[in-house]
Amino acid sequence: MIALSHKIQIKNPNYKQEQYFRQACGTARFAYNWGLEEWKKRSWPKANGIIKKAFNAIKPIEFPWVFNVTKCAPEQAFANLGGAFKRLFNGISKYPKFKKKGVHDSFYHDQFKLAENRIHIPKLGWVKLTETLRFSGKILSATVSRAANKWFVSFQVKMESSPFKISENQADVVGVDLGIKNLATHGERVKGRKPLGKLTRRLVRLQRKQSKCTKGSKRNETQKLKISKLHYRIRCIRQDGLHKLTHHLCQSFKVICLEDLNVKGMLKNHKLAKAISDMGFYEFKRQLEYKANLYSNWISVVDQWFASSKICVRPEEGRVKAFRTCFSV
């Protein structure tokens, strides 16, 4: 059993639909922040269920507007808060922070109907999607989120087996060496898209204009939207390159040897932090790991102090040659 998500854009939402999405995101954000504030006041250890009951007891009187949207929005917010504190107790992440309006706006719901390229959301009605769901299986949940001025629905689908087929011409093993100048070297150089580096001047120009606007004004909101659109474009360009590269590696090789880079430590070098972030090393590894599971590949993580660049990559007649025997697998 595997679970995959398919993110689909909502097609031209009207004013009523967009207002509902904004209100649902605001409700989820309010519930999360309210729960975090209560957690700080009372210092309850693992008090997710208690805080949720306290909120449900007072919401008909103090927060009656939460009934205007799906009940899943505040309920999942408390579940996310409990997960954040669980990661804190396990030493995985830091103390949870309050959510801000306009930053990662989203809400969750599991009570919906799906018919081809339409989804029925409680207390809203049918909403058109730009495409149909690609995967066939049991739909567990759907999360509506916003990126710039676009709205998306991410479906989580539970399937019996992977829908992806392995290529018959797969090679045995390959070593992938990541870098700043070239994103990856695995027998040939793969240049990184570097979208942030190419669009920095445009981003700086828009941010400079916004700094001169009055907060809360219409002009400020217009400039803020332009900046969000540019950030969304940068992310899409980076994600497109990473998805194509990881898909090619999983389709072409059975065993993929990857260097265990300390990306968090590398980002402390302020001269290289921007270039490293622009390449997306962490996202590359994340995509490679979950796609390797879908394609039945094997990932071999090599120690970061292993001299992979010196042993595996050697210039020869103006070309780059990678030796498969450089990694012991």
C-alpha positions as CSV (number, residue, x, y, z in Angstrom):
1,M,0.0,0.0,0.0
2,I,1.3,3.4,-1.0
3,A,-0.1,6.9,-0.7
4,L,0.5,9.6,-3.4
5,S,-0.7,13.1,-3.7
6,H,-1.9,14.9,-6.8
7,K,-2.0,18.7,-6.7
8,I,-4.5,20.3,-9.2
9,Q,-5.2,23.9,-9.8
10,I,-8.7,25.3,-9.2
11,K,-10.0,26.7,-12.5
12,N,-10.9,30.4,-12.3
13,P,-12.6,30.6,-8.9
14,N,-15.3,33.3,-8.7
15,Y,-15.6,35.9,-5.9
16,K,-17.8,33.7,-3.7
17,Q,-15.5,30.7,-3.9
18,E,-12.3,32.7,-3.3
19,Q,-13.9,34.4,-0.3
20,Y,-14.8,31.0,1.1
21,F,-11.2,29.8,0.6
22,R,-9.8,32.8,2.3
23,Q,-12.2,32.5,5.2
24,A,-11.5,28.8,5.6
25,C,-7.7,29.5,5.6
26,G,-8.3,32.2,8.2
27,T,-10.3,29.9,10.4
28,A,-7.6,27.2,10.3
29,R,-5.0,29.8,11.0
30,F,-7.0,31.3,13.9
31,A,-7.6,27.8,15.5
32,Y,-3.9,27.0,15.3
33,N,-2.8,30.3,16.8
34,W,-5.5,30.1,19.5
35,G,-4.4,26.6,20.4
36,L,-0.7,27.6,20.5
37,E,-1.5,30.6,22.8
38,E,-3.5,28.3,25.2
39,W,-0.7,25.8,25.2
40,K,1.7,28.6,26.3
41,K,-0.6,29.9,29.0
42,R,-1.4,26.5,30.6
43,S,1.9,24.7,29.8
44,W,0.0,21.5,29.2
45,P,2.2,18.6,28.1
46,K,0.7,16.8,25.1
47,A,-2.6,18.6,25.6
48,N,-3.9,18.5,22.0
49,G,-7.2,16.8,22.9
50,I,-7.9,19.1,25.9
51,I,-7.3,22.3,23.9
52,K,-9.6,21.1,21.1
53,K,-12.4,20.3,23.6
54,A,-11.9,23.7,25.1
55,F,-12.2,25.4,21.7
56,N,-15.3,23.4,20.8
57,A,-17.0,24.4,24.0
58,I,-16.6,28.1,23.5
59,K,-16.8,28.5,19.7
60,P,-20.7,28.7,19.5
61,I,-20.6,31.8,21.7
62,E,-17.2,33.5,21.1
63,F,-16.4,32.3,17.6
64,P,-19.7,31.6,15.7
65,W,-18.2,32.5,12.4
66,V,-16.2,29.2,12.3
67,F,-19.5,27.5,11.3
68,N,-19.4,29.3,8.0
69,V,-16.8,26.9,6.7
70,T,-16.1,23.2,6.9
71,K,-15.6,21.9,10.4
72,C,-12.4,20.0,9.2
73,A,-10.5,23.3,8.9
74,P,-10.2,24.0,12.7
75,E,-10.0,20.3,13.6
76,Q,-7.0,19.6,11.3
77,A,-5.4,22.8,12.7
78,F,-5.3,21.3,16.2
79,A,-4.0,18.0,14.7
80,N,-1.2,20.0,13.0
81,L,-0.4,21.7,16.3
82,G,-0.2,18.4,18.1
83,G,2.1,17.1,15.4
84,A,4.3,20.2,15.8
85,F,4.7,19.6,19.5
86,K,5.4,15.9,19.0
87,R,8.3,16.9,16.7
88,L,9.4,19.3,19.3
89,F,9.4,16.6,22.1
90,N,11.3,14.2,19.8
91,G,14.0,16.8,19.1
92,I,13.2,17.1,15.4
93,S,12.1,20.7,15.2
94,K,12.0,23.9,17.3
95,Y,9.1,25.4,19.2
96,P,6.1,26.1,17.0
97,K,5.5,29.6,15.8
98,F,2.3,31.5,15.2
99,K,1.0,31.4,11.6
100,K,0.9,34.6,9.6
101,K,-1.8,35.7,7.2
102,G,-0.8,35.2,3.5
103,V,2.0,32.7,4.4
104,H,1.3,29.1,3.5
105,D,-2.5,29.6,3.5
106,S,-4.3,26.3,3.4
107,F,-7.1,24.3,5.0
108,Y,-7.9,20.6,5.1
109,H,-11.2,18.7,4.5
110,D,-12.1,15.1,4.2
111,Q,-15.8,15.5,3.5
112,F,-16.1,16.1,-0.2
113,K,-17.3,14.6,-3.5
114,L,-15.3,14.3,-6.7
115,A,-16.7,14.0,-10.2
116,E,-14.2,14.1,-13.1
117,N,-12.8,17.6,-13.0
118,R,-15.0,19.0,-10.3
119,I,-15.0,18.8,-6.5
120,H,-17.9,19.5,-4.1
121,I,-16.7,21.3,-1.0
122,P,-19.0,21.5,2.1
123,K,-20.9,24.8,2.5
124,L,-19.7,26.0,-0.9
125,G,-20.7,23.6,-3.7
126,W,-19.1,22.4,-6.8
127,V,-15.7,23.9,-7.9
128,K,-14.1,23.3,-11.3
129,L,-10.5,21.9,-11.5
130,T,-8.1,22.3,-14.4
131,E,-7.7,18.5,-14.8
132,T,-8.9,15.1,-13.6
133,L,-7.3,13.1,-10.9
134,R,-4.4,11.0,-12.3
135,F,-4.4,8.2,-9.7
136,S,-7.0,5.6,-9.1
137,G,-7.6,4.4,-5.5
138,K,-9.1,5.5,-2.2
139,I,-9.1,9.3,-1.8
140,L,-8.1,10.0,1.8
141,S,-8.2,13.8,2.0
142,A,-7.9,17.0,0.1
143,T,-6.1,20.2,1.1
144,V,-6.8,23.5,-0.5
145,S,-3.9,25.9,-0.6
146,R,-2.9,29.2,-2.2
147,A,0.3,30.2,-4.1
148,A,0.4,33.8,-5.3
149,N,-3.0,34.4,-6.8
150,K,-3.7,30.7,-7.6
151,W,-5.6,28.1,-5.6
152,F,-4.9,24.4,-5.6
153,V,-6.3,21.2,-4.3
154,S,-4.0,18.5,-3.2
155,F,-5.6,15.0,-3.1
156,Q,-4.0,12.2,-1.1
157,V,-4.8,8.8,-2.7
158,K,-4.2,5.4,-1.3
159,M,-3.3,2.7,-3.8
160,E,-2.4,-1.0,-3.8
161,S,0.7,-0.6,-6.0
162,S,2.8,2.0,-7.7
163,P,1.4,3.3,-11.0
164,F,4.9,4.0,-12.3
165,K,6.6,1.4,-14.6
166,I,10.4,0.7,-14.6
167,S,12.3,1.1,-17.8
168,E,13.7,-2.2,-19.3
169,N,17.0,-0.5,-20.2
170,Q,18.0,0.3,-16.6
171,A,21.7,0.4,-15.8
172,D,23.1,-1.1,-12.7
173,V,24.5,1.7,-10.6
174,V,25.4,5.4,-10.9
175,G,27.1,7.9,-8.6
176,V,25.6,11.4,-8.4
177,D,27.8,14.3,-7.3
178,L,26.0,17.6,-6.5
179,G,27.6,21.0,-7.0
180,I,26.9,24.7,-7.3
181,K,28.2,25.2,-10.8
182,N,26.5,22.0,-12.1
183,L,23.6,20.7,-10.2
184,A,24.6,17.1,-10.7
185,T,27.3,15.1,-12.4
186,H,26.5,11.4,-13.2
187,G,28.4,10.6,-16.4
188,E,27.4,14.0,-17.8
189,R,27.0,17.4,-16.5
190,V,23.5,18.6,-15.6
191,K,23.4,22.4,-15.2
192,G,21.1,23.8,-12.6
193,R,18.3,26.1,-13.6
194,K,19.3,28.8,-11.0
195,P,16.0,30.7,-11.3
196,L,16.7,32.9,-8.3
197,G,20.0,34.1,-9.6
198,K,18.5,34.9,-13.0
199,L,15.5,36.8,-11.6
200,T,17.2,38.5,-8.7
201,R,17.3,41.9,-10.3
202,R,13.6,41.8,-11.1
203,L,12.8,40.7,-7.5
204,V,15.0,43.5,-6.0
205,R,13.2,46.0,-8.2
206,L,9.8,44.9,-7.1
207,Q,10.8,44.8,-3.4
208,R,12.3,48.3,-3.7
209,K,9.0,49.6,-5.1
210,Q,7.0,47.9,-2.3
211,S,9.3,49.4,0.4
212,K,8.1,52.9,-0.7
213,C,4.4,52.0,-0.5
214,T,2.2,52.7,2.5
215,K,1.3,49.6,4.5
216,G,-2.3,48.6,4.0
217,S,-2.7,50.6,0.8
218,K,-4.0,49.2,-2.4
219,R,-0.7,49.9,-4.1
220,N,1.2,48.0,-1.5
221,E,-1.1,45.0,-2.0
222,T,-0.6,45.2,-5.7
223,Q,3.2,45.1,-5.3
224,K,3.0,42.3,-2.8
225,L,1.0,40.2,-5.3
226,K,3.6,40.9,-8.0
227,I,6.4,39.7,-5.7
228,S,4.4,36.6,-4.8
229,K,3.9,35.8,-8.4
230,L,7.6,36.1,-9.1
231,H,8.5,33.8,-6.1
232,Y,6.0,31.3,-7.4
233,R,7.6,31.4,-10.9
234,I,11.0,30.9,-9.3
235,R,9.8,27.9,-7.4
236,C,8.1,26.3,-10.4
237,I,11.2,26.6,-12.5
238,R,13.4,25.0,-9.8
239,Q,10.8,22.2,-9.2
240,D,10.5,21.5,-12.9
241,G,14.3,20.9,-13.3
242,L,14.5,18.8,-10.1
243,H,11.5,16.6,-11.1
244,K,12.9,15.9,-14.5
245,L,16.3,15.0,-13.2
246,T,15.1,12.7,-10.4
247,H,12.7,11.0,-12.8
248,H,15.5,10.4,-15.3
249,L,17.8,8.9,-12.6
250,C,15.1,6.6,-11.2
251,Q,14.1,5.5,-14.7
252,S,17.7,4.9,-15.9
253,F,19.5,3.3,-12.9
254,K,18.7,0.6,-10.4
255,V,21.1,1.8,-7.7
256,I,21.7,5.5,-7.1
257,C,24.7,6.5,-4.9
258,L,24.2,9.9,-3.4
259,E,26.5,12.0,-1.2
260,D,25.3,12.8,2.3
261,L,25.6,16.5,2.3
262,N,25.2,18.7,5.4
263,V,23.0,21.3,3.7
264,K,22.2,23.1,6.9
265,G,25.8,23.5,7.7
266,M,26.6,24.6,4.1
267,L,24.0,27.4,4.3
268,K,26.0,29.0,7.2
269,N,28.5,30.1,4.6
270,H,26.9,33.4,3.6
271,K,28.9,33.7,0.4
272,L,27.5,30.4,-1.0
273,A,24.1,30.2,0.9
274,K,22.1,31.9,-1.9
275,A,23.7,29.6,-4.7
276,I,23.1,26.5,-2.6
277,S,19.5,27.4,-1.8
278,D,18.9,28.2,-5.5
279,M,20.0,24.7,-6.5
280,G,17.7,22.9,-4.1
281,F,19.9,20.1,-2.7
282,Y,17.5,19.1,0.0
283,E,14.5,19.0,-2.4
284,F,16.6,16.9,-4.8
285,K,17.3,14.3,-2.1
286,R,13.7,14.3,-0.9
287,Q,12.3,13.7,-4.4
288,L,14.9,11.1,-5.2
289,E,14.0,9.2,-2.0
290,Y,10.3,9.0,-2.5
291,K,10.6,8.3,-6.3
292,A,13.1,5.5,-5.6
293,N,10.4,3.9,-3.4
294,L,7.9,4.1,-6.3
295,Y,10.3,2.8,-8.9
296,S,11.8,0.1,-6.6
297,N,15.2,1.7,-6.8
298,W,17.9,1.5,-4.1
299,I,19.5,4.6,-2.7
300,S,23.1,4.3,-1.3
301,V,24.0,7.3,0.8
302,V,27.8,7.9,0.8
303,D,29.6,9.7,3.6
304,Q,30.1,13.4,3.0
305,W,33.9,13.1,3.6
306,F,34.3,10.5,0.9
307,A,36.3,12.0,-2.0
308,S,33.7,11.4,-4.6
309,S,34.4,14.5,-6.7
310,K,38.2,13.6,-7.0
311,I,37.7,9.9,-7.6
312,C,34.6,9.7,-9.7
313,V,34.8,12.8,-11.9
314,R,37.8,13.1,-14.1
315,P,38.2,15.5,-17.1
316,E,39.2,13.5,-20.2
317,E,39.4,15.1,-23.7
318,G,37.1,17.9,-22.8
319,R,34.5,15.6,-21.4
320,V,33.5,14.4,-18.0
321,K,33.7,10.7,-17.2
322,A,32.1,9.1,-14.2
323,F,33.2,5.7,-13.0
324,R,30.6,3.4,-11.5
325,T,33.2,1.6,-9.4
326,C,34.0,4.7,-7.3
327,F,31.2,3.8,-4.8
328,S,31.1,0.5,-2.9
329,V,27.5,-0.7,-2.9
